[in-house]
Amino acid sequence: MRPYLCLGISLGGVMNNLLFSYAGRINRAKFWLGAVVLMVLDAIVFSIVGAYSSMSEDHDSIAFIVLAAICVVVLIATIYASVCLGIKRYHDHGKSGVWVLIQFVPAIGALWYFIEAGCLRGQPGTNIYGPDPLDSSNRLASAY
């Protein structure tokens, strides 16, 4: 049985679109929701692996190698999802998704990214990346 939202859109589809698609725009609330989901996922996976590795003396075992591979896959997936979230936030500001690279500028990049992606309101109205996600008349923008 699939969980559904009130509009008949599956919750899995909404999270998949939020985390693994770079098309469109998202508001600050959805940005922070995605960031929290990714942090919780990372914390759970890395806690399990860390607990296993601290209890096990044999770091050459198959189980440890499989858990390490799972960590790598989860890390790659969360990096990709984080980039997708950032791209959609910059789209909400009417800017290209390339602006997510600003966070790699020494000294001010991470602060700039935090303020622009996490704190500032996006461009009101429709822009070239899609409708305003805060527009109450846009049913699909509120679902994704």
C-alpha positions in Angstrom: 0.0 0.0 0.0 1.4 3.4 -1.0 1.0 6.5 1.2 -0.8 9.2 -0.6 -1.1 12.9 -0.2 -4.4 14.8 -0.5 -3.8 15.4 -4.3 -3.4 11.7 -5.1 0.3 12.0 -5.5 2.4 9.4 -3.8 4.7 10.4 -1.0 7.5 8.4 -2.6 7.1 10.4 -5.8 7.2 13.7 -4.0 10.4 12.8 -2.1 11.9 11.4 -5.3 11.2 14.6 -7.1 12.4 16.8 -4.2 15.7 15.0 -3.7 16.7 13.5 -7.1 15.4 16.0 -9.7 17.1 19.3 -10.5 14.2 20.7 -12.5 11.9 23.4 -11.2 11.8 25.5 -8.1 11.4 24.8 -4.4 10.8 27.1 -1.4 12.9 27.4 1.7 10.6 25.0 3.7 11.1 22.2 1.1 14.8 22.9 1.0 15.1 22.5 4.8 12.9 19.4 4.7 15.2 17.8 2.2 18.3 18.8 4.1 16.9 17.3 7.4 15.8 14.1 5.6 19.4 13.7 4.2 21.0 14.5 7.5 18.8 11.9 9.3 19.5 9.3 6.6 23.3 9.9 6.9 23.2 9.8 10.7 21.3 6.5 10.7 23.5 4.7 8.1 26.8 6.0 9.5 25.8 5.2 13.1 25.0 1.6 12.2 28.3 1.2 10.3 30.2 2.9 13.1 28.7 0.7 15.7 29.4 -2.4 13.8 33.0 -1.4 13.1 33.7 -0.5 16.7 32.3 -3.9 17.9 34.1 -5.9 15.2 37.8 -6.7 15.3 37.8 -8.1 11.8 37.8 -5.2 9.3 38.6 -7.5 6.4 35.3 -9.4 6.7 32.7 -9.5 4.0 30.1 -7.8 6.2 32.4 -4.9 6.9 33.2 -4.5 3.2 29.5 -4.6 2.3 28.7 -1.9 5.0 31.6 0.3 3.7 30.2 -0.1 0.2 26.7 0.9 1.5 28.3 4.0 3.1 29.8 5.0 -0.2 26.5 4.6 -2.1 24.6 6.5 0.6 27.3 9.3 0.5 27.1 9.6 -3.2 23.3 9.7 -3.2 23.2 12.3 -0.5 25.7 14.5 -2.3 23.7 14.3 -5.5 20.4 15.0 -3.6 22.0 18.0 -1.8 23.2 19.4 -5.2 19.7 19.0 -6.6 18.2 20.8 -3.6 20.6 23.7 -4.1 20.0 23.9 -7.8 16.2 24.2 -7.3 16.7 26.9 -4.6 18.9 28.9 -7.0 16.2 28.3 -9.7 13.7 29.9 -7.2 15.9 33.0 -7.2 15.9 33.1 -11.0 19.6 32.0 -11.2 21.4 29.2 -12.9 22.0 26.0 -10.9 25.8 26.5 -11.4 25.6 29.0 -8.4 25.7 25.9 -6.1 29.4 26.0 -6.7 29.6 29.3 -4.7 29.9 27.2 -1.6 33.4 26.1 -2.6 34.8 29.7 -2.6 37.1 30.0 0.4 36.0 32.1 3.4 32.6 33.4 2.2 31.2 30.7 -0.1 29.5 28.5 2.4 28.0 31.5 4.2 26.7 32.9 0.9 25.1 29.6 0.0 23.5 29.2 3.5 22.0 32.7 3.3 20.9 32.6 -0.3 19.6 29.0 -0.4 18.4 28.6 3.2 17.3 32.1 4.3 16.3 34.4 1.5 12.9 34.2 -0.2 12.9 33.3 -3.9 11.8 35.4 -6.8 8.0 36.1 -6.6 5.9 35.0 -9.6 6.8 32.8 -12.5 10.4 32.8 -13.8 12.1 30.8 -16.5 12.5 27.8 -14.2 8.8 27.5 -13.4 5.9 28.8 -11.3 6.4 30.3 -7.9 6.3 27.5 -5.3 4.6 29.7 -2.8 1.7 30.7 -5.2 -1.4 29.1 -3.7 -3.2 28.9 -7.0 -0.5 26.6 -8.4 -1.5 23.1 -7.2 1.5 21.2 -8.6 4.1 23.6 -7.2 2.7 23.1 -3.7 2.8 19.3 -4.1 6.4 19.2 -5.2 
